[in-house]
């Protein structure tokens, strides 16, 4: 009996030693980048912009830039389950919308196909454009689509640069690339401003999204229907597409659509983890299809630009069919959103006006310098919960997502600290190993008013019900001031990223969303109060701003940009185009294998791929689709995949043309590569 007890004791001690070693190893892994990586220091000052030119009417300008980075950049959103990019399935864009009426400060709304926004990105872009525009920092906000197939490594905190992707570190070259492309779009939008008219509207669409966290959602005291079935999940969503239409005066004096920016609540997770190419997710199809509809219907003298971005989406997923998640379902949902938005866009034809109020405000709060009235709301430091490792519903990875410490719905007793029901990832090692300054802590709150629409931008992923409460607090301010607004929209992922913001009731369930609410259970009450105060200040003082004059960002860094190589080889067709037929959950495509310049010279942000057609296999011209749009990589069906590196500054690639039409009798096609690194146009063998 004594021997048996001794064995148990020895085994227990052995297990404790193993667990201690595992914990120490995990702690060392967590700390490694922060201790060993070099630091990039970015100092940002507020710079006074140009003085606005007097005007007697509403002015607007729009512009677009490609922000598709090179091959090899880590992608953000799926954390350890992400993979570096091997090319693009469709391109990533940034779009800038400039608005100013005679009585308002200028507004600059930036939309970007990025996984998250970044405060350091917003600050540096604002600083960069100040010498060329009249846009102050507090009037410039960056909103994103939250695609999980876009680049990471440009965030303002070490925490998300390390754990948002599968590898750690802030990439200075990627950051400079994004700053340059976005700033160029802002400057062009300002330069191209012209007399304009605006209209604002919203329309519902159900069936495109579903609530992925119903067990947490029904805990809300405001939710009377406690069912958790699929039908209930389709109702527990924000169904509104809200759109600001912008028309500009043409050279002949009439008005034509310049484009629109819009909001919708849907996670950019139609494309699953472990995939490699850059992909705009459902948003790409939403963006491009509406642009094409506008251009064709209104015969615009310019390319219309549509920039959709997130509303309060945190627990609202794309409603892809079970087992079919991927390109086909992402396309179906994105096109459904575009069709609904097109209906709304046309409904605004007779509501356009130049007489529309505009306003903006911005405030920054450092959560590491809390005021006494804040201390009972947000926690004094950030902590991530174990539920973050388990992932959101639908993104589970066997077996880790199903182990009790990481499984969703595994709350702590909630009695020990400010973080309540949250089980701390790595326990106290997280707090010991990661200083509070490693986490995001500078909260940027922005507010924009366009007519009777108020857009509140927050650097959190806001759940459906949390967004409802924040919007209600903002609406109450207007009512108390004796003013009316038609709609208050809460935009997630604006000017930074702090993880999630759930309601206190949802937080107590400790699903993924609650585990990723890093500043504790009262984050939403805090944001509700501060959003209301910001809007109140904006009404009292148009163009209100409370921002630091100087901010320093110090970030552990690593370079992922591919190196430049001298190109000494030439383009070679390695395999003529081959047709691959449709299969279960796979689109049909033509595939061409080619030797092309290495990733450092490929410049994915510049036009690269197109399809040409011929009736005699000799004389080719650009192919246009059934909507009379050129078939090239500005759409959504041409893909490039980096296969392997070669020598002489070259590499092997696969080029795919998805969903091709069936060639008619006598018709043939060929794929075209645009010039790169001194090499001229190169085309494939004809095929049909």
C-alpha positions, 0 to 999 in steps of 0.5 A: 500500500505504501509502495503504491502511494509512493508511485502515485506521488512520484508520478504526480511530481513527474507530471508537475515537472513536465507541466512546469517545463511545458509552461516554461517552454511556452513562456520562453516561446512567447518572450523570444521575439520581444527579447531578441528581435531588433526594435523599430521606433516610429515617432509621429507628430501632429502636423498642421495640414494645408488651409482649406480653400474657400468653397461655396458648395459640397466637394468630394473626391475618391481614389483607389490604390492597390495594397497587395503585398509581395509573396511571402508576407505572413497573413493575419486573422487565423493566428497559428493556423495562418500561412504566408501568402504564395500569391493572390486569388484576388487583389487587395485595395485601399480606397479614399473618400474625401468630403467637405462642405463650406461649413464643415471640416474635411472628412477622409474615410479610408477603406482597406482590404486588411485584416485589421486597422492600425493606430500607427498606420493611421497616424503616419498616413495622416502625417504624410498627407498633411503637407499635400491636403487640408485633412487634419489627423482627427478627420482621417479614419481607416476602416477595414474589411477584416479579411482573414487572408490579408497581411499582418505585421503592421500593427501598433502593438507587439502582441498582435504583430506576434500572435495575429499571424503564425510568425511574429514581428513588425515588418518596416518594409510592409508598413512603409508600402502600406503607408505609401499606397494609402497616402497616395490614394488620400492625396489623389482623392483630395486633388481630384475633388469636385462639386458633389452631391451625397445621399445616405440610405440603408437596406436589409439583407438576411441569410448572408450571415449567421450568429456564431456564438448563440450560447453567449448571445442568448445570455443578454438580458435584452434578448427574450428569444433564448433559442439557439437553433440555426433559424435563431442564428440567422436572426441574431445578426445586423442585417443592414447595409448602410451606404453613402453614395457620392456623385460628382459633377462632370466636365459637361455639368451633370452629376454622375456617381463617383462611388460609395462607401458602405458598412455591413456586419460580416466576418471576413472568414469565408476563406478558411484557415491554412490557405495561402493566397491573399484574398479579399473574402466576401468583400471582393465580390461585394466591392467589384460587382457594385462598381461594375453595375454602377459604371455600366448603368450610369455610363460614368466618365470615370471608374466608380469606387466602392469601399465597404467595411465592417459594422458591428460584426464580431459574432456574425459569420458568413452563412456559408453552406456546411462543408462548402466553405471556400471560394464558391460560397464566398463568391455567392455571399459576396454577390448577394451583398452586391445585388442588395446594395445595387438596389439601395444605390438606385433607390438613392437617385432622387435623394442626392443633395449638396446641402448635407451636414458633415462633422468629425471628431476624434479622441485618444485614451491611454488605458494604461493611464486610467482616470479614476472614473474608468477604473471600475470599467476597463481592467488596468492591463490586458490579458488574453483568455484560453478561449482564444486558443480554442478559436471561434465556432467554425474555426476549431482545430482538432484536438486543441480546440476541444480540450477543456482549458481552451474549449469555448464555454469554460469560464473561471469562477470570476472572483479573483480579479478584474478579468472575472470569468476569463481563464488566463492563457498561460496563467500568471506567466502571461502577465509576467512575460508580457508587459502591459505596454506589449498589448494595444493600450491607446484607444482611438475613438472616432465619430463621423456625421454625414447627414442623419448618419453617425458613424462611430469607429472603434478599434475593437471587434464589436458583437451584434448586441454590444454594437446595439448598446453603443449605438443606443448610447450615441442616439440618446445624446442626439435626443437629449440635444433635441436633434434627430438622426436616422441611424448610428452605425458602429464600425469595428476595426477602426484606427487600431485593434484591441481584440473584441468587445462583448457585452458583460453577459456574453463575456461571462460565457467565455466563448472565443469572443469573450476570451478575446475581450482583453480589457475585461467584462465591462469593455462595452459599457466603457465604449458606450460611455466614451462614444457618447461623450465623443459625439456630445463633444462633436456636437458642441464643437465641430471638428473636435479633437483630443489627440496627443501632439506626439506619439512614439511606437516601439515595435519588435521587428522582423523583415518578411519582404522578399529580397530584390534579385538581379533578373538574368533569366527570361520568361519561359512557358513551362507548361501550356494551359491545361483545363481543370474541370469543376469538382466538389467545392472547386471552381473550374479553371485553366492553369498555366505554368510559367517561369517568371521573375522572383517574388522581390521583383514581381510587384503584385500591386501592379497590373500583371495578368489578363486574358486575350481572345482571338477568332483566328488564333493569331490576332488577339485582343483583350477579352471582356466578360458578359458585363463588358468588363475586361477579364484581368486581375482587377476583377476576381477570377485571375490568380497567381501562385508562387511554386518554387524559386529558380535561379537567375532571379526567376521563379516558377509560378502557376497562373489560374483563370477561374470560371472561364466561359466555354469558347465558341467555335473558332474562338481561342484564348491566351493568358498574358503577363505584363512587363516586369523587371525589364522583361516585356509582355509574355503570353501563353500558347493559345487554348480553347 
